[in-house]
């Protein structure tokens, strides 16, 4: 019994459990709670939200944190120590650059959302998809990552963006929103919009992220890097369909 096998099993177990906790609450917020909250009057909101949301957000933010940290642990154990990053080749300057893109790309995303995203979200999404396509191509054709390598690093990029959104955009806004409602005041619409939009982005990112986590089982997608780009776009389309469905769900059983 090798230590790395034991560590991999423990990290994978913790990663999946934490991910279920995090993404389950993410879907609850976006597809259930978002349709329920507008049905409450001011007095009901004042009573329900300060009790419900802090409890839900506790599990939400720590689920995000533990999903990210255990994911990084798996990345180190399986891909860096385990040598699965490259099909052929080894570490070089290009690989290091693309590793930086994986972990620092979140700041490019954040800048786009603060600028272009404010005036034209569709253009921001298309720009994001183009940048994702460029990253996939460079990881596979310049840095020498194998299919599993570039798929998991794209997933890591998505997960890092999502965890950043939770801790640095959604949570600070939600604290102020909950405090305002608790005090009987109307929350700042800008904060409500920010928290809602970043949560929505996380929901869209989560769908292709699940695919990318399963990359070792999708050998057909390794034949052309464009398949992965298409999967990301298709995942976003699935998200849009579910968002359209959410407010139409009947309350009748």
N, C-alpha and C positions, 0 to 999 in steps of 0.2 A: 504493500500500500504506500503510494507516494504522497508526500505532503501536498504537492501541487494539485493532485486529484481531489484530496480532501478539501482544500481551500476553494477549489473551483466549485465543488458541489455546494459548499456552505454559502459562498457568495451568490451563486446562481439561485439558490433557494430564497435567500434574503432579498435578492433583486426582484424576483417575480412577486413575492408577497408584498413588498413595498410598492411595486409598480401597480399591483391590483388595487391597493389602498388609494394610491394617488390618482390613477386614471379613473377609477370608479367614482371618486368624488368629483373629478373634473367633469365627467359626463353628467353626473347628477346636477351640478351647478348650471351647466349649459343647456341641458335638454329637459330638465324637470323644474329646478328652482327658478330658472329665468322666466318660465311661463306662469309659475305659481305666485311669485312676489307681487306682480302688478295687480293681482286680484285682492290683495289685502288693503284695508284702509289704513290711515295714518296711525291710529291707536293700536291696531293689531300689529303693524310693523314695529312699533315702539316696544311692544311686548315680546314678539316672536324673534325678530332678527338679533337683538343683543344676547339672547339665550342660545339660539340655534347656530348662528354663523361663527362665533368664536370657537365653539366646540368642533364644528366641521372644519374650520380653517386650521385648527391645531393639527388634526390628522392629515390634512391636505398638505401643509407646508413640510411636515416631517416625513410624510410619504415621499414627497418630491426629493428632499435631501437624501434620504436613505436609498432611494432608487438611483440617484446620480452617483453617490459614493460607492455603492456596491457595483454599479455598472463600470465605473473606472477601475475598481479592483479586478473585475472580470477581464477588462481590456488588457490590463497589465499581465495577468496570469496566463490568459489564453493566447493573446495576440503578440505581446512583446516578449514575455518569457517563453511562451509556447511556440513562437516562431511561425504563427499562421498569417502574419501580416502580408508577406510576400509569397507569390507563387514561385517566382524566380527573382533573384536580386537580393539586395540588402539595404541597410540604412545608408542614405546619402543626403545631400543638401536638399534635393527636391522633396524627399520624404519628410524631412524636418520642417520644411516650409508648409507642407500640407497638414502636418500635425498641428502647426501653429494656426492654420486656417480652421481646423476642427474645433479648437478651444477658444480662439479669439474671434471667430466669425459672428458670435453673439453680438459683438459691439457694432459690426456692420449692420446686422439686422436691426438693432435698436436705433441706430442712426437713420436708417431708411424709414422706420416707422415714425420717428419724430419729425421727419421732413416730408418726403413724398407721400407717406402713408396718411398724413393728415389731410391732404388735398385730393388724392386719387389712390384709393386702396387697391383697385384693380391693377393699376400700373405698378404699384409696389409689389403686388403678388407676382406679376409677370417678370419683374426685375429679379425678384427672389428666386423664381424658378430658373431663370437664365443663369444666375450665379450658382445655383445648385448644380445645374448641368455642367457648368465650367469646372466646378470642384470635382465632380465625379470623373470627368474626362481627365483632368490633371492628375488625380490620384491614381487612376489606372494606367494612363499612357505616359505620364512624365515621372511620377514618383515610383511607379512600379508596384503599387499595391495590387494584390489579387482581388478577385470579385468579393470574397469574404472580407478582405481588408478594407476596400473602399465602402462597401455596404455598411459595415459596423461603424466606420468613422463618420459616415453621413448620419447614421443613427445617433452617434455620440454628439454630433453637432446639433441635431434636433433636440436631444435630451438636455443639452447644456442651455440652449435657448429657452426651453420650457422651464427648467429649474430657475434660471435667471429671472424669467417673468414672474414666477411665483414669489420669490424672495425679495426682489428689488422693484417690482412694478405693481403686482396684484396685492401683496400683503400690506405695504405702506398705504396704498389707497383704501383698502378695506378697513384698516384700523380707523382712519378718519371718517369713513362712511358710517361705520357702526357707532362711533362716538356721537356723530351728529344725530343719527336716528334715536339713539338712547336718550339724548338731551331734548328730543322733540323738535329738532331742526331738520330742514331739508338738506341732504348731502349735496356737496359741490357736483354739479352735472359733469364737469370735466373729469373728476375722479371716478365717477360712476362709469363714464365712457371709457376711460383708460383701463380700469380693472376688467370691465366687460370685454373690451377688444382684445386685451392680452390673453385673457382666459379663452376667448374664441380662437385665437391663433394657436394656443396650446392644443386645443381640441383638434384643429386641422392637422397639426404636426404629429399628433399621437397616432393617427391612423396609418400613415406610411411608416412611422417609427416601428410599429409592431411588425410590419413586413421585414424591415431591415434587421430586426433582432432575430428573425427566422431565416436569415440569409443562407445558413449552411444547408438548408433543406430545399433550396430553390435553384438547382443547378442550371435549369434552362435559362434563367435570367443572366447567367454569367457569360453567355455567348455574345452579348452586345451591351455596352454601357448605356445605350439609349433606352433599353428596357427599364432600367432603374429610374431614369428620368420620367418615363411614362407611368411607372408605378406610383411615384410621388404625386404626379398630376392627377392620376386616377383616385388616389387616396383622398386628395383634397376635394374632388368631385363628390365622392361618397359622403364626406363631411358636410358639404353644402346640401345634399339631399336630406341628410338627417336633421340639419338645422331647419330646413323647410318643414319637415314633418313634426318637429317638437311642439310648436304652438297649436297644431291641429289635433293632437291626441285627445280623445274623448275622456271625460272624467267618469263616464258611465262604465260599469263593470259588465 
